[in-house]
Amino acid sequence: MGSKLFIGNLSFDTTEVSLKGHFERAGFQVDRVTIVNDRETGRPRGFGFVEMPEGDTDAAISALDGQ
């Protein structure tokens, strides 16, 4: 079973494809990416989740925190 990372402070222009690519370019396997949208407007809310294998989460946090 994998882990789900909360990713906050995303640009409203960020897409699921671009977020997944960011993690993959850093060398991490990504199982799924979800960017949360507002129910009423359909616009992104500025945060999302990245699901990845259990062992990669700590390394991903260390490598990508603040980017």
C-alpha positions, 0 to 999 in steps of 0.5 A, a space after each residue: 500500500 502506498 502513501 498520500 502526500 498533501 501538497 499545498 500552496 499550488 499555483 492555480 495554473 498547476 495541472 495534475 500532469 505537471 505536478 506528476 511530472 515534477 515528482 517524476 523528474 525528481 526521480 520518484 514513482 507516482 501512482 496517482 495525482 489529484 488536484 482539488 477543485 472548488 465544487 461551485 466554481 470548478 476552479 482549483 483550490 491550490 492544493 492536492 495529493 500525490 500518491 506514491 509507494 510507501 518508502 518514497 514519501 520521506 525522500 520526496 518530502 526532503 527533496 521537494 519541500 519548498 519548491 
